[in-house]
Each structure stands twice: as structure tokens, then as C-alpha cells.
């Protein structure tokens, strides 16, 4: 894949540090398989921080299938790097965000029967519903991120309702089963990242990233943060969490170094 990376211009600005947010949900998935306290998501977060993570992401799902309420409390109280709280736009989750005041809250669509977050938020179609959450969360001094498909329509709607950040759903790019499909999905991400910056939105990306897919995304200069979980926790089974995060960081740095300063 590496040879297919298009050269991306950084619009004459200093090359920005690309932050890595490590999603620790699946440490809790393993813990919950047996009940009890092992493995501990807070310990994973601390290892991630030591390995070079710039932030920790945790998704408190409505069904509590992995991260639990007490995990959010412990992370909010003990982390020295920013906590990105992933949440559905519900009153229950809003109250939890207001109680713990994470650095950022990322609103995601949530369906109980899905295995993971399956699509982006329909901000364009549901902005009347979402803007109340954006206003209340921002009013508490928490940055608001909206997880959306890489579409200009969704970005314009996100900007319209006052989001600080958009996180681009890069799952279809990561999961593409042909090079043609992957290239087409990548073009959408490239275009959306540029549009996000033009709209004054901070641009993040996530979902499904692996060692093989991360470098081209890291080479997009308008993207300033990647949120990565499942692959890192899976790879940690073989090499350890510290090593899997360091290797991801190394590949992100290789991608980022392709941006012309
Ligand atoms: N960003 C968002 C909004 C997500 O919902 C997820 C999955 O929980 C991720 C990033 C991380 O995706 P993955 O676990 O596939 O790396």
C-alpha cells in the first residue's frame, strides 16, 4: 500500500503533530467475559500513556457491554492525558458527561444489536435533535466531536450546529476488499479532511485502522488525531500493549513524515 500514498500538501503551515488516541474498550470486553477486575482498563490506559498515546478514548455503551460507569469515573479521576468520552446522544449519557467532565465527548450513533459503531451520525438529517446535546456539552466546557461519514454535507451540518471537532469514519476505507474501492474511499477522506479544515472544524479519524491502513491516513495533513482500539488490543495479545502502541505510533510517524512542510 505504501507506494500508493498520494503526496499531500500541508497548505504552507508547520506540519502538525498527529495525536494518537487509544481506545481501551476491548480491555473491558475481556474483563467482562469473566466478570471481576482483570484486565484493568485504567492500567491499560496508563500503559498506553507511557507508550506514547496522546489521549484515551472509552465508549460507555448504553448496554454497558464493555466499559462500565466506574471505568469512566476512574479514567476521569486518574488520567494525566485527555479522556475522549464516546457516547450516544441520550439524556443518560449527557448526564454522565456533565458529571465527569472529560476533555472531549464524541457523539456516535448507537444501536443495541450492532457489534461495533456501524455508521456515522446523520447530522444533516438530525441536527435539530443533536444540537441540544452539542450546546449542553459545550456549555460545560467539554469539546464536542461528531463521528460522521466523510461527506461534505455531514461536515457542513456539523459546523452549523457548533461542533468543535469531526471524527471521520474511516471504516469503509480500512475494510475495502479491493484496491479500487480502497482508493475511492481514501479520496472521500482526503476531500472531507480538507473541507473540515476550511469549515474551521478540527479533524480526527478512526474506526478499523491497522498497521496496514494507518500510513496513508496519517499522511493527510488536515487530520490531527487518530482514534484506534480494536487492532491495538488484538495485537497486544501477541506482542504486548506497549509494543503494539509503539509500532502504531512509528507507522503514524512514517505517514506523517510524507506531508510536505
Ligand atoms: N472512533 C469511534 C467513534 C469509534 O466508535 C471506534 C470504535 O469504538 C473507534 C474510533 C476505534 O475503532 P477501532 O476499535 O476499530 O480501532
Boltz pocket constraint, residues with backbone or C-beta under 6 A from the ligand:
constraints:
  - pocket:
      binder: B
      contacts: [[A, 23], [A, 25], [A, 59], [A, 86], [A, 106], [A, 108], [A, 116], [A, 117], [A, 147], [A, 167], [A, 205], [A, 206], [A, 207], [A, 208], [A, 209], [A, 227], [A, 228], [A, 229], [A, 230], [A, 231]]
      max_distance: 6.0
